Amino acid sequence: MVHSLLTIGNDCRISGKTTFIGRSDSIYPTLCVGNNVDIGWQTTVVVGNKINIGDNVRIAGQGFLCGYPRSSNKPSFTGTRFT
C-alpha cells in the first residue's frame, strides 16, 4: 500500500481537473506546495519520491510535472538530463 503526503501553503489556487498522482512503487510520495501558488487547469503532477513547489510559483494550464527520471518498467533508460 502506498501512503502519500500532500501539503499546501496559504493563499494557493488550484484549478479544476488538476490531477495529483503518487508513484506506486514509492513508499511515501510527497508533494509540498508553497504559499501563493497557482496551479492551472488540467495540470498533472506525478510524484516519484518528493516534489517541492516553492512560494509564488505559477504553473500554466495543461502543465505536466513528473518527479522521477525514468519509467519503472525501463530501469536502464538513459535519457537526457537538463540542468
C-alpha positions in Angstrom: 0.0 0.0 0.0 1.2 3.5 -0.9 0.8 6.3 1.6 1.1 9.8 0.2 1.6 13.2 1.8 0.3 16.4 0.3 0.9 19.8 2.0 -0.5 23.0 0.6 0.6 26.5 1.8 -1.5 29.6 2.3 -3.3 31.6 -0.5 -3.0 28.9 -3.1 -5.2 28.4 -6.1 -5.7 25.0 -7.7 -7.9 25.0 -10.8 -10.4 22.3 -11.6 -9.5 19.0 -13.2 -6.0 19.0 -11.7 -4.5 15.6 -11.0 -2.0 14.6 -8.3 -0.5 11.1 -8.6 1.9 9.3 -6.2 4.1 6.8 -7.9 3.0 3.3 -6.9 6.5 1.9 -6.2 7.4 4.7 -3.8 6.9 4.3 -0.1 5.9 7.9 0.8 5.5 10.1 -2.3 5.3 13.7 -1.0 4.1 16.9 -2.7 4.8 20.1 -0.9 3.3 23.3 -2.3 4.5 26.6 -1.0 2.5 29.8 -0.4 0.7 31.9 -3.0 0.9 29.2 -5.7 -1.3 29.0 -8.8 -1.7 25.6 -10.5 -3.5 25.9 -13.8 -6.4 24.0 -15.3 -5.8 20.4 -16.3 -2.4 20.2 -14.8 -0.9 16.8 -13.8 1.7 16.4 -11.1 3.2 12.9 -10.8 5.3 12.4 -7.7 8.1 9.8 -7.5 9.6 10.4 -4.1 9.2 14.2 -3.5 8.3 17.3 -5.4 8.7 20.8 -3.7 7.0 23.7 -5.4 8.3 26.9 -3.8 6.5 30.1 -2.9 5.0 32.5 -5.6 5.0 29.9 -8.4 2.7 29.9 -11.4 2.1 26.7 -13.4 0.2 27.2 -16.7 -2.8 25.2 -17.6 -2.2 21.8 -19.0 1.2 21.6 -17.4 2.8 18.3 -16.6 5.3 17.8 -13.8 6.9 14.4 -13.4 9.1 13.8 -10.4 11.1 10.8 -11.5 13.6 10.4 -14.3 12.5 7.1 -15.9 9.7 4.6 -16.3 9.7 1.9 -13.6 9.4 -0.7 -16.4 12.6 0.6 -18.1 15.3 0.8 -15.4 18.1 1.1 -17.9 16.7 4.2 -19.5 19.5 6.9 -20.1 17.6 10.0 -21.1 19.0 13.5 -21.4 19.2 15.5 -18.2 18.8 19.2 -18.3 20.5 21.3 -15.6 
